[in-house]
Structures are given as C-alpha cells and as structure tokens.
Amino acid sequence: MSNLTKKQRMEIKRQVMPVQDPKTRIKNFEEVALGYNEETAILEAQRCLQCKKPLCVEACPVGVRIPQFIKALREKDFTLAVQEMKIKNNLPAICGRVCPQETQCEGSCIMGKHSSPVAIGRLERYIGDYELAHRTCPLQKTTSTGKKVAVVGSGPSGLTCAVDLGRFGHSVTIFESLHVAGGVLVYGIPEFRLPKRVVHSEVAYAMDCLGIEIKTDHVIGRTLTLKDLTDEFDAVFIGSGAGLPQFLRISGINLNGVMSANEFLTRVNLMMGYLFPEYDTPVKVGKRVAVIGAGNVAMDAARCSLRLQSILYDSPCEVYIIYRRSRQEVPARQEEVHHAEEEGIVFHYLTNPVEILGGNNGEVKAIRCIRMELGEPDNTGRKKPIPIPNTEFEIEVDTVIVALGTSPNPLIFIGADELQRTRHGTVVADPLTGKTSLQKVWAGGDVVTGAATVISAMGAGKRSAEDIHRYLIG
C-alpha cells in the first residue's frame, strides 16, 4: 500500500478507535479509549498525504516531525517512527492521550479540508505505547559538563526541561512538592484518560537513562527557597504549574460539600480516594453532584464523580455540569464532552450559579442558578453571558465541585521579590527563551501562561532547556 495515489489515500476513511462501552466504563476507572492495533494504525497512517509544506508541524507547539514518523509507521519501521517522534517529543504516549489535537496538528491537517483529518494523536499514542513496551530508543547523555540545574516541578514542562538538560550533559535535580513525580499528569488527569503506569514509566525511564535526581516532598518557598536554589545551582527552571484554584464569590461557597476540582481530583487520582477504606483518603461525593465550569478539568471531575457514585450507591444518582455559555463555547476537548454525554452527565448550558444553599447541618442542599443569554464578544473573543432577569431556579445537590481555573501557588515566590509577575500571579518570562527577571532563573508552562495544555507546557520546557544550555556553556 506504500504506492497508493493521493486519491486512493483520500478515499480511506478515518479509523475509529475502540472504546469501553459507556454502561461498563462508568463503573470502573480503567482507560476509556483502547487504542489502535497494528493493522488499524498502519491503515490510518496510509491516509497521510506527506505534504511538502506540513501545516500540522507548524501547528504543533513542539514541532513534532509528523510526516516523517507517520511514513515510518506505515512502512512498519516502528523503531524509526519512535526516533523521528522523539527528536521533538520526549513523552509521546502521554501527548497522544491528552493533547487537544483537534485544535492543533489535526486542526491544520489538509485531509480535514476534504474529509476527516489524519488521526495524528492516535498514531502518536500507538508509537508512544510501542516505545513503552520495547524501549528501542534509549535516551543518550553526552559528556558531563559539570554544571548543575534545579528544576522546580515534575509536570510536563519540568520533565521536558529536565530530560533535555540531562541529554545535554548537565546534572539535573527535580524538586517536587508532592510525594509522587508527574505533577498535573498524576494528580489532575484521571486514570481513565491517562493511566498512571504510563506517566510513572516515562519518569522512571528518563531518570534511569540520564541520572536525573527527583526530590519529592519539597515545597519550594517552604522546604527551600528560590534563593537557596540559585545559591547552590548554576541555573533554575520553574515549572511548578498553576495549582491554586479559583472560587466563586457567592454565598454558601464555604459550606461542607463544596470543594475545588484540584482537591477532588488529587484525592481521586493521586491519593487513591476511590479505593477508601483500602487507602485512607476518603472522597465525599453525594448522590447529586454539580460541577461548575466546562473545561477539561470540569469534565474530569464530573466523570470521576459518576464513577464514584457507581461504587458508593445502589440507587440512582445524578451529575450536572453548570456552564454559563452555550455548548458551542465549551472549552473542553470535544471528545471529552462527547464521552461525558455518553456516560449520562447532564449539562445545564447558559446557566450561572448565584448562591449555594445549605441546610441546618451546614451541608450543601441545593444550588440556585440563573438563566443566561449571550451578548457581544468579550476580550476573549467569546460572546459575553448576560443574566436574564427573573429566571432563577434551584437544583437539588449535595456536592459542589468548582472547576473555574487556577493560578500559580504564591508560596514558591516567598523571598523572591525581584521575580517579576503579572497581576494574575503568573511569572513574566521571555516567550522564546523562558528567561525571567531573576538572575539564573527561567520559567515555563502554566506558571507563566496560566492553565494551558500539556504540549504547550512541554514546548516551553524545551525552549528554556535550550537557552539554559546556551547560558551554561557560555
């Protein structure tokens, strides 16, 4: 099939990825999307037109060599496919599962103008999983430079920066505030979207190959300060993410039964709350849960709630997503919205909470909302939601999960007054190099941009690693 014409390639339909049945998957935390097999992956790879000017590469935040790895894949040269992939992307098994390909590489695919875009993300996942199983391309470390670099945070930007710096020959130490490495990849993304074994395998492999040291339970700003790090190390990269949740300023927000999506997902994903009492980290989820927001984090929180309900209760339960705009403006990946709808989650669009109501025991009993309509676009380009007078109504709930975005935790900046930050608490850094206003300090990922995608954080980590390397070798 390697000699197919362009017309023949365009006639091949996009291959469907098998998934767990919705009625089955809401009762477990196993991965929903099951991945391509070899035959399906190669057939999907045949659809790639090998464009002379690949727009898909331009749309990728790390510039993955997409045509090259797909060409190798369809020729069954899986080792070469991995090599081509890892020139730019150290974590393909992760990115293939969680990247918003529909708005990045696949969104720019020429095939999408005629039929459906090539399933680049699913092919990336296939190649990533192949590498996890076979380890055909071990990470190579060059001669030691004698330079030491501290990386704050072990999420996607920190891991990427650390791996690239390790490959350049520098000695790297990662400082992670939690007890397990992986950052948002382990505490924020559910098992059914990104299995922890994938993250742990990628982290352990990089550490073993490159000799990178990870110090967990180190809260920078408390255990050590940025000044401590700059005194000890030749360079510092801040990739601590944005883990401070934002809350609504409405009555009842402090009632028992109201929590941030960050706390909820951390308990479920990282601290095994769904296995209580086997693990002593309980997660309280009632029979009627309201999740406020409609981003990927909101979808994750809602779908985790549904699974916990199936474990905890025999009687019917409900999970609601409350979003002040319409379905068209939902910021979450369409695949995640589709899966949530399949699983029976109820969406209240054009709806905004105005008050959380509590009972005499201080527990949540309902959420009062108001209907909205869309007006003129705001500074984000989306139509501004406007309350419709006299349309208040109540939804009976006993748990409210707030998923309205996050900002960097200010703890890390204690004693670092010279580090320039925005009014939103994010670090000001050069977008091309990651350099900050503080000598010997770089930053990238969500701590600079606010909550964004895994692949964009990885891109920032790569750019910073390159600039740190240039600085260290003079």
DABEL-V944139 format. One record per backbone hydrogen bond with DSSP energy under -0.5 kcal/mol. CO is the residue of the C=O (numbers start at 1). NH is the residue of the N-H. If there is no record, write none. Layout:
co	nh
CO	NH
CO	NH
This chain:
co	nh
1	4
5	9
6	10
7	11
8	12
9	12
16	18
18	34
18	35
21	24
21	25
22	26
24	27
25	28
32	20
37	41
38	42
39	43
40	44
41	45
42	46
44	47
45	48
52	54
53	55
54	57
54	58
55	59
57	60
60	63
64	66
65	69
66	70
67	71
68	72
69	73
70	74
71	75
72	77
73	76
76	78
77	81
78	82
79	83
80	84
81	85
82	86
83	87
84	65
84	87
85	88
85	89
88	90
91	94
91	95
92	96
94	97
94	98
95	99
99	101
100	103
100	104
101	104
101	106
101	107
104	108
105	108
106	109
109	112
110	113
111	114
111	115
118	120
119	123
120	124
121	125
122	126
123	127
124	128
125	129
126	130
127	131
128	132
129	133
130	134
131	135
147	171
148	234
148	235
149	173
150	152
150	237
151	153
151	175
152	239
155	159
156	160
157	161
158	162
159	163
160	164
161	165
162	166
163	167
164	168
165	170
166	169
167	142
169	145
169	146
170	172
171	149
172	213
173	151
174	176
174	215
175	153
176	218
178	217
182	185
183	186
183	187
184	188
184	189
188	190
190	193
190	194
192	32
195	198
195	199
196	200
197	201
198	202
199	203
200	204
201	205
202	206
203	207
204	208
205	209
206	210
207	211
213	174
213	215
214	216
215	176
217	219
218	220
219	222
219	223
219	224
224	221
225	229
226	230
227	231
228	232
229	233
235	150
236	442
237	152
237	239
238	444
239	155
243	245
244	407
246	404
248	250
250	253
251	356
252	255
255	258
256	364
257	400
259	402
260	264
261	265
262	266
263	267
264	268
265	269
265	270
266	270
266	271
267	273
272	275
273	276
275	278
275	279
279	281
283	285
287	318
288	398
288	399
289	320
290	292
290	401
291	293
291	322
292	403
294	332
295	299
296	300
297	301
298	302
299	303
300	304
301	305
302	306
303	307
304	308
305	309
306	310
307	311
308	312
309	313
318	289
319	346
320	291
320	322
321	323
321	348
322	293
323	351
325	350
326	329
327	330
333	337
334	338
335	339
336	340
337	341
338	342
339	343
340	345
341	344
346	321
346	348
347	349
348	323
350	372
352	370
354	251
355	357
355	368
357	365
357	366
359	362
362	256
363	359
365	397
366	357
367	395
368	354
368	355
369	393
370	352
371	388
373	386
376	384
378	381
382	378
384	375
386	373
387	389
388	391
393	369
395	367
395	397
399	290
400	259
400	402
401	292
401	403
402	261
405	246
406	451
407	244
409	412
410	413
411	414
413	416
416	419
418	420
420	428
422	425
426	422
427	429
430	434
434	443
435	430
438	441
440	236
441	436
442	238
444	447
445	448
445	449
446	450
447	427
453	457
454	458
455	459
456	460
457	461
458	462
459	463
460	464
461	465
462	466
463	467
464	468
465	469
466	470
467	471
468	472
469	473
471	474
